[in-house]
Amino acid sequence: MNAGRAIEALLIMATEPLAAADLAAQLGLPERDVTAELEQLSRFYQDTSRGFELRRVAGGWRLATAPDLAETLEAAVVAETRARLSQAALETLAVIAYLQPVTRGRVSGVRGVNVDGVVRTLLSHGLITEAGEEPSGAMTFATTSLFLQKLGIDSLDELPDLAPLLPDAVALEAELRAASGIEEQHD
């Protein structure tokens, strides 16, 4: 076993600083050997100008981003913050997720507002896609695998049922059916 590689792997997975003694115990190596390897890795990252470094922190060792890249990281964090979805986009996405494939008109009917701009935003974020056309020629939309990934679910079957989340869910479902032109089926 290459101790340096094993230590790197453990450091990457760590959520808190790791003490040399803990690493040594996990790897079955003497603590002084692990400490020497940590110091060598730290020098190597510094000498090769990596985007990260190995630091002693809070009685342990931790991988951290290089301080001189703070502005770059800040710009990335700000860009990601700006990429968050508005309440209107989240509501529209929920309607599409539960009613897909669904037309823009039907989504507008459910939400009670025009959703053209919001649909464009969701398309540009890759959370929905065009799913085809209805016989009337209206484009339908559905969620993408990125949507599933962002929610941390494997399929749409894992979406929670709406009924427990909404008061009068039966009445709402009937209203949705009426708005979409779907007639209730009777046994």
Steps between C-alpha positions, in 0.01 A plus 500: 500500500620846412455696825493840327216398269303346785544812713386721210192286450409520868557878505277552197217310666542671839249759613719610791876520560662159552761449771818317398431247776155423355642462149775274633243280676283477187796406283680279751817712476721666762385854579846646428489351146155647438612840634805492271277411204258784585784751516639371171159529332460852637838607354423328169170688459672831582799434273279406205262798539182295529159660540486346845733440790531270797477693827524426869166607643338443840739224605477317168567526128263622235502572128403859430491732203804717438459845660609684185194360318252668736377748237447225244306290749296798612399571139394138455293505819333826397423357154347189656292712735366695205412172331244417769143479384230751588182400681313526169750267332475248784120503484503458122752218528278323755197525269703358211642222717158383617303546177757416231495493211314828525448801276600852590131598485402237753782609734381861465146386579607320815721785620261774389777705337696506176799264529678567169806664657519247782485208254787657303700525825433136589598392148824701518585339838444155346232408754228450239495405135258506210320167504310515174182652365136443576266443203407867530864587427575627850845406627511288814768512768646244737772494762852377423745268668674813637176579684509153658867545586442838666217352708709196588242254373523214254159535333186711503332222697697627800330842495283539810125469467333838479190408701660522847662833413192683377168572665205384296728300270203306357331824396825627352551179305147528358569863407825399326320231307232744394759759397686242294192354335548156655167346588473295816475130435232313686513128569 
